[in-house]
Every structure is written in C-alpha cells, then in structure tokens.
Amino acid sequence: MKKMEPSPVAYAGWTQDIKELVELAAKGPVAWLALLAAWFQIKDSNDASQMDLVVHSLQNYAVIFVVVTALIAAFTLFRAEGLKSLRTSTSTTLDDISDASSGTRKFVVNASKLFSDPAAKHPSLSTEAALFEAPTVIRYEADQVLAPHFDANRSAETEDANRGGQTLATLIVYLNDVNKGGLTRFGRLLATNNAADSNENYLTIQPKMGDALLFFPADANGRFDERTEHEGCPAIDEKWIARIWRHQNRVPPPFGLSENALSTL
C-alpha cells in the first residue's frame, strides 16, 4: 500500500499574478521613482539639461525595475509557502489499474464511461482516461481542512501544460459516512432546499459513502468559472475521498496514467 503524504498545494495562477504586479509597478511606481531619483541627481547641477534628466531617468528605471521584479518574485515565493497551510490533509495517488477487481480500476472505468460520448456505440475508455490525472485518495483527520480554492487555473496554458492543461471536471467519491464536520462547501453558490446543513447559506454536501460529487471548474473551452470555489470544512469525524481531475488534454505520467495502464482498459 502506498504511503499517505501531506497533500500538495499548488499556487495556481502565480504567473498571472507576477505579470499583473510587474505591469502595475512598471506603469506607475517604478516610473515615478525613476523620475524623482533623476531629479534629485541633477537638481544641484547648474549645467544639467533635459537630456541629462532623461538619461538618469532611464538608468534609474532599469535598476528600480530589476529590484521591484525581484521583490515581486520573492513575495510570490513567500505566498506559495504560505499556501501550504491551506491544506492539512494527507493523500496518495493510485496509478496501478492492472487488477481488474481493484477499486482503483473500477473508479477509472466508471469515470471514463461517465465522461464518454453517450451517442458512441463503443466508447474508447482509454481515450477518455488519458485525460485523467491518476486517482487520488485523500484523508481528513480531526480538525484537518482544505481552505477555499479553485480546481481550475487562470494560467493553465502555462502552469499546467505538463499535466494536461486546464482542469475541466472534478469527480469526487466519498468513501465513508461522515456524520460530523467535513462538509464540502461551495461558498459562491447559494444553498438549495436539500442542503446538508439547514443553517448554511451556501451549497454544502454531507459526505456519504458511495455518493459522488461532479462539478466543472471550467467550461468546455477551458474558461475559468469562479463560481466553483469550494472548501473542505474542518473534519470532526475522519473523512476519506477519492478524486479524479479530468483535463483538457492528455495527462502524461507521472501525473496521469501510463500508456501501459491505459492499454488495459
């Protein structure tokens, strides 16, 4: 049996954040600081010209821009480290589907059928499963949480290129009954009449063994859907789930299933 490890947390959208912060700094603070510094450099010089002001401004701009970019990169790294506290569960991936009777294989097969074209007479399960990340089993012990987050990524084309691009669908199967705590909450979707908790204003799901939750973090074209922000509320009773992420393109190993594994479907 594979060892459970602390669940990984990725800083989705870090490239977009850096780009926006650098562009914002370059258009405002960096330019004004460069100009102000240039003025101080020549203000006491009697023979300074406008060209001197321009040259000093450009030199200062280059230096300040490099420093600010480095500070933004450091801030991004610091934020990425801070995100690790958002998820305190443990998990492991299951990529061996060679045993026809295993739960992992059945999960992959049924998920492939779920996403296959219903009009197809003989759907290719391997073609569909090639879009999956390997199934992940996640355990939440008492007080463990998953803070509000998105499964899709605004910068998927860049950051998730090596794992199939945008996440189009999330399929979760609850592996045990959870009577206390451990709700899955969608904090941007209003509760329905059959909400798991009548005191909740937002959509919540109470884990029940064998139930499945399917939602779409992005549309078929990969457009990010902010309404699907969700969280795993603090566990009181232990909670186990199995998850498959379906991506826009083929997910290569080690994130996805190997060609040998797919050939068995």
Number of C-alpha atoms within 10 A of each C-alpha: 5 8 8 14 13 14 18 13 16 12 16 19 17 19 16 16 16 16 14 12 14 18 13 12 18 17 10 10 15 23 19 15 16 21 20 15 16 21 16 11 15 16 11 9 9 7 8 12 11 9 9 15 19 15 13 20 21 16 14 20 22 14 12 19 20 13 13 17 18 13 12 18 18 12 13 17 13 11 13 16 13 12 14 15 13 15 20 20 24 18 21 20 22 19 20 15 22 15 11 11 9 11 12 21 21 14 17 24 17 13 18 23 16 12 14 17 13 10 7 8 7 9 15 14 21 19 15 23 28 24 25 29 26 28 24 18 22 22 21 24 18 14 15 21 20 21 18 17 17 19 20 29 26 21 18 23 14 14 19 18 15 16 23 22 23 30 29 25 22 19 16 20 20 21 19 15 16 19 15 14 18 27 23 20 23 21 19 14 15 13 20 13 9 10 16 18 15 12 8 14 15 17 21 25 18 19 25 15 15 12 14 15 13 12 11 20 25 25 14 13 9 20 16 22 17 16 14 21 18 22 21 22 19 20 22 17 16 18 26 22 19 21 21 23 23 28 26 20 18 21 25 18 15 13 16 26 25 16 12 11 17 18 11 13 17
